[in-house]
Amino acid sequence: MPDMSPMQWLEYLSEKLMYRLTEMDRLRDYVTNNPPLPEGATQHRDAFAKFQKLSRTNFAELSIEAPSERIRIAGFRVGGEDTDNDSARRLWRRSRGGSVASDIHRDALTYGYGYGMAAKGRSGAILTHESPFGCITEHDPLEPTWVDAGLKIWRGRDADHAVLHLPGYVYRFVREATAPVPYAPTVEPWRMGGWEPDPDPLKSGPTGLDRVPIVRFENRDGVGVFAKHTDLLDRINWDILQRLLITAMQAFRQRAIKGELPEKDEEGNVIDYAAMFTPGPDALWTLPEGVDIWESQPGDIQAVLAGSKDDIGHFAALTRTPMATLMPGDGQNQTAEGAAFAREGLVFKSEDCIERFTSSWDVLMPLGLALDGIVTEVQTQWKPAERQSLSERFDALTKAGDLPWRDRMTDVLGYDAARVDQMEINRARDAEMARALAPAPVVVESPDAEDDAEDSTEDPADEPSV
């Protein structure tokens, strides 16, 4: 891309962010259980709206949570160290790394992109989660891990703020906020222009880094887990709506009179048959000869239930989400082999995400350490995507062979690096205590040694002279 001024970068990235907001808003509606209402009776829209809202089920969020729960960072190896680095651990704790990583991963799984940033906090460098609704980056097409420019935009108490990062530099801009809501969650990036450089000159300038501190976490193809299957989610909600309507209609069966009834009584008054034939457990109706009451029969909703189940099964297969996650009661009669096969797809999808997110964390962590004055390489370590029971892990430990002790603790038992470091300290203490409490060795003299001692006590005068 040709050289661009900071203001040109700001306008370009704002327009790029604007372009994708519509799709992200649509996906956010699904994960917040606010998808489009299924179509129904337009002539009774107000009465029908309640049934429409009741028919929505948040399967989209379940498809996100299933892999996200298996994507967990165990620690970081800094430089050539085998143990967890203290500086990296402090940075991780200071940043509340577990929750930050979880939010970034969920964004990537939902919208296709998640963002993290290294920044200077009040007590040192921190890593932050940045919402894709207010953050965007531009990457080198020949080297995707290199960020040419990054933009963070948000609404403050009285103004909109924009922070533009270029390699080695940061530029801050402000503009007057015009939205009717003072604390709107987004900044209206579609409202182009109006930006002015921040009047405080100290807020712009060199960052001390050789690259942009905003890092993108990209899901496969830059697409969320369920983004391609929203039509299927709409169909599932529509099936549920039909079930609710059929059930509600059957609670009030239609009735009809078969035969002729007089319109007026003997005194000439109009007969109110609706009030006369009010249903109730103690109601007793007397009908003239030749008059009968017809009542509609209940419909069969089993076909509707089966259709909903099939659609949910299709969604589970397409998103690699175990059926037991979407319909817990439906997997009770599932065989162990079938459950293991369904779980494999989720494990493979989670491992694919781990592979993609690793390179981003390997870039973001060194940026945070560099802000603390530590320049080094970092390797991200992950907990296994396949979670096993404690008995299964210890059974595998007995079969680990000559695997080094630390690798047994991390790769087999699944402990994170910080926990293994503490285990090593405790292990050394136990060994030292065992040596201190061990009884002193008992020296047993042999009979030959006693004879030699007796010989040494004999008087030399008793010895025969030569």
N, C-alpha and C positions, 0 to 999 in steps of 0.2 A: 504494500500500500504506500502511495506517495506520502511525503512529509506533510503533516497537518498541524495546524496551530492548536493549542489547548481548546479554544472556543469551537473550532471545527470538530475536534474529537467529541466534545460535549454534545453538540448537535447531532453528530452521526450516531453515537451510542444511545442517545435519548430516543431517536427515531427507531433504532433497532429494537430497543426495549418496548416501545409502543407497539411494534408490529406483532410481538408474540403475547402481549397481555391478554388479548381476547381469548386465545386458546387456554392460557393458564387460568383465567377466570372460570372458564367452562369446567376445567378439571377440578378446580378448587370446590366448585359446587357439588361435585360428586363425593369428594372425600369429607365434606362437611355435612353430608346427608341433605343436600338441597338440590338434587338433580331436577331436570325438567319434569313437570307433573305429567303422568300418562294421560292421554286424550280420553275424553268421555263425553257425557251428555252436555252439549253446549247450551241447551235450552233451560237447564237448571244448574247453571255454573256455580252459584253460591252454595247450594246444598251439596253439590257434587264435589266441591273442593276439599271437604273433610275426608271423603273417601280417597281422594287422590293423595293427600298427605299421608294417610295411614298406610298406603301401599308402598311407600319408599323404604327400601332396606339398604343399608350401607355396606354392600359387598366390596365396593371399591377400596374402602379403608382396610378391610381385612386382607385384600390382596397386596396392600402395601406393608402392613404390619408383619405378615408372615415372613418375608425375606429380611425385613429390617431387624427383626428380633435375633436373627442369626448372623448379622454383620456386626461384630464387636471387636474393637482393637484391644490387643493384649499388652502391647508395649512398643517401645522403639529401641532399636540398636543404633547407637551413635558412633560413627567412625568404625574402628575395628574392634570395639568393645563387645564382649559376649554378654555382659550383664546389662541390666536396665540403667541408663544414664541418669544421674541425679538431676542434672540441669533440665533434661527433657521431662523428667517426672515432675519437677517443680512447675515448669511451663504448663504441663497438662493439668495439674491440679489447680493452678491459678486461673486457668481458663475454663474450669469445669468441663474438661475435655469430653467426658462421657456423654453428657447431654448435648454439647455442641456437635459432636460427631453424629449422634443419633438424628438431630434435626437436619444436618446436611444430607445424610443418607436418605432420609424420608423425602426431602425435596427432590433429590435426583430420581428416586423411584416414582414420585408422583408426576413431576413436570418434565422429567428428562434431564434437568440440570439442577445442581446445588452449588452453593458458593461458600467458601471459607476465606477469611482474611486474617493476616498477621498485623497487629497494630500495637502501638505503645500504650500500655495502661498506666494507672497511677502507681502501681507497685512493680512494674516491669512489663515485659512483652506479654501479650495475650493472643489467643486464637479465638475468632468470633465466627458465629454463623450469620450469614447474610442472606436475606430473603431474595429469591429470584424475581420478586415483584419490584425490587428496587436496586438490583445489582446486575451488571452484565459485563462481559469481557470480549475483547477482540483478539483472536489468536493468529499466529503465523501459520498459514496453510501447509508450509513445508516442515514445520516443527510444532506440532499442536500443543506441546507442553509450554511453549514460550508465549507469553501474553504481551501483545503490543500495547494494549491500553485497557484500563478497567475503570468502571464508573459505579459509584455508590450514590444513591439519591434518596432523600427522606424528607419528611415534613417535621419542622420544629414547632415551637410554641407560637411563633409569629412569622415564620418565613420558611421557604423551601431551601434545602441545602443540597449541594452536589459536590462530590469529591472525585476528581479525576486523577487517576494514577497512570503515570508513564514510567518507563524504566528509570529509576533513580530520582524521580521528581513527583511531587504532588501539587495539585492546583485546586483551590476551593472557590466555589461560586455560591451566590445567594440570589434569591428573588422573593418578591412579596407573594405571600400565599393568598389566593383568591377563592378557595373552596369555601362553601357555606359552613362546613363542619370544621372547627378549629383543629381537631386531632384526627383527621382523616387518616386511614391506614396507608394509603398510597399518595403519591405526589403529583398525580396528573402529568406523567411525562409526555402525554399527547399534546399538552399545551406548550407548544414550542416557543422558544425565545424568552426574553425577559430576564435572562441571567446576567449578573454582573459579578466581576471578581470580588472576593471577600475583602472588605476594607482593612482587615487586619493583615498586614504583610507577613507576619510571622507564621501564619497558618499555611502558607504556600512556600515551597522550596525543596531542597534536596531531602531525600528520605534516608540516605545512607545505605540503601540496598541497590543491587545491580539489576533488579527486576521488579515487576509489578507484584505487590503483596496480596493480590486477590487471585485465588485459585479456583478453577471450575472442576466440579465433580460430575462426570457425564455418565448417564445410563446408556445402555445399548441403543445405538442409532439416535441418541438424544431424544428418546421417546419414553414416556412414563409406562409403568407396568400395565395399566388398564386403558391407556389412551386410545388404543386401536379397537377396543371392545365396548365402547360406551353404548353402541346400538344394542348389544346383547344385554347390557344392564337395563336399558330402557324397556326391552322386551320382558325381562324378569319382573320389573315393576308393573308392567301392564298385565301380566298374568296374575300377579297378586291382587291387582285392582279388580279383575273379573271375579276372582274367588270371593273377595269381600262383598261385591255387589250381589252375587248369586246367594251368598249366605244371608245377607240382609233382606233380600226379596223373599226368600223362603221363610223368614221369620214372620212375614205378613202375607199369608197365602191369599190368593185372589178367590173370591166367592161370587156365585151367580145364582139367580132364581130360575128354576126350570118350571114353567107353567104360568098361568094367568093369576095375578093378584089385583084386587080392586084398588083404584086410585084414591077413593074417598070412603070414609066410614059411613055408618047409617045416618049420622047427623050432618053429613055433607062436608066434613072437614078432610083436608088432604092428609093422607097417612104418611108419616115419616118412617119409612122402613129402615133407614140407616140407624135411627135411634132405637128402633124396635129390635133389630137384629144385632145389637151390640154384643160382641163375643165376650165371654167370661166363664170362669170355672163353675159358676152357679147359674148360668143362663139356661133357660128352658123355653124353647120356641114351639109354638103350636102352628102348624101349617094346614091350610085347607086341603081337602082331598084333591089329588092330582097335581100338587105342587111339591117340588123337591129342590134341594140346595146342592149345587155343584161346587166342589173345592179343588183348586189346582194341586197337583202332586209335586212333591219336592224333586228338584233336579239333581242329577248326579254330578258332583264336583270332583270326582276322582280323576277324570280326564284332565281337568284344569290343574290339579295337584301334580299329576304325573308330568304334565308339560312344563310346569315350573321347575320341577326337580331335574328334568332333562336339560333345561336351559342353564340352571346353576351348575350342573355337571360339565356342560360345554365351557362355561366361564372358568371353572376350576382347571380344565385341561388346557385352555388357551393361555392362562396366566401362570400355569405350573403351581397352583395353590392346592394343597390337599383338600379333598372333599370334607374331611372331618373338621377342617377349619371353618368352612362356609356353612356346613350343616352338621354340627357335632353329634346329634342323635342319630343321624343316618349311617354313621360308621360303626355302630355298635356290633353289627353282625359281620363286619369285614374281617377277612383272614389276616393273619400276621404278615403273610407274604404280600398280600394286596396293599396293606398299609405301608410296608417298607418300600414297595414300588412307587406308591404315590408320593412318599417322602423324598425319594431320590430326585424327582424333578425339582422340588423346592431347594434341595441341597445344591444341585448343579447350578440353578439360577443364582443362589446366594454366592457360590464360589465365583461365578462369572462377574458378579458385582464387586467382589473383593479384589479380583484381578484388575478391574478398571479403576477402582478407588485407590489402590495402592500407590500408583504413580502420582496421584494428586496429593496424598498425605506425605509422600517422600519429598514433595516440593514445599508444601505448606509448613511442615515442622522445621526444616532448616531456615525458613524465612523468620519464624518466630525466634529461633535460637540466635539468628544473626542480629536481631534487634536487641538481644541481651549481650551482644559482643562475642558470640560463639559461632565460628564459621566451621561447619563440618557437614558431612553427609549423614543421612538418616535412612534406616531401613525399617519399615513398618511391619510389626508382627500382629497377627490376627488369631483370635480364638477359632477353633475348628467350626466350620459351618454345620457339620453333622454333630448334633448333641447326643451324647450317650449317657446312660445311667452310671451311677458311681460304681456299681458292681461290674458293669461292662468295661469301664475304664481300668479298674484294678485288675481285671482278668487280662486285658490287653497288656498291662504292665508286666505281668509274668512272662509274656511272650516277646518282650521287647529286645531280648538278646543282649548284644554288646553296645546298645545305644547309650551314649553318655548320660550321666545322671540328670543334668540340666535339661537336655532334650527330652528325657522321659517325663519330667515334670511339666514342660510346656506343650510338647507335641502329643503325648499320650494322655496325661491326666488333665491337660487343658488349663493349668494355672497361668495367670498373667505374669509378665516379667517381674513386676514389682513384688508380687507375692513370692516368687521363686527366690528373689534376692533376700527377702526376709527369712525364707526357709533355709537358705545357705548359712546365714548368720546363726540361726537357731541350731542348725546341724553342727556347726563348729563349736558352739557352746556345749552341746550335749556330749560331743567327743571329748572336749576338755574336762567336763565334769566327770565323765566316765573314767578318765585317766586319774583324776584326783581322788576319786572314791575307790579305786582299785586297791586291794590289799597288797602290802609289800611282798615281794617274792621270797619264798622260804628256801634257804640254802641247805641242802641235805648233803652231809659229807659221806663219802664212800668209805668202806672198811679199809681199803688200801691207804687212804689218807690218814686214818687213825694209826695204823701201824707205822707209817712214816713218822708221825708225830712222836710216838713212843720211842722209836729208834733215835730220834733227835734229842731226847732227854737223857739218854744213857751217859754215864761218866766216861770221858775219853780215857781215864786211867785204867778202866776195866778192860779196855781193848788190849789184845796181845801185842806186844812189841815185835817189831820185825827185826 
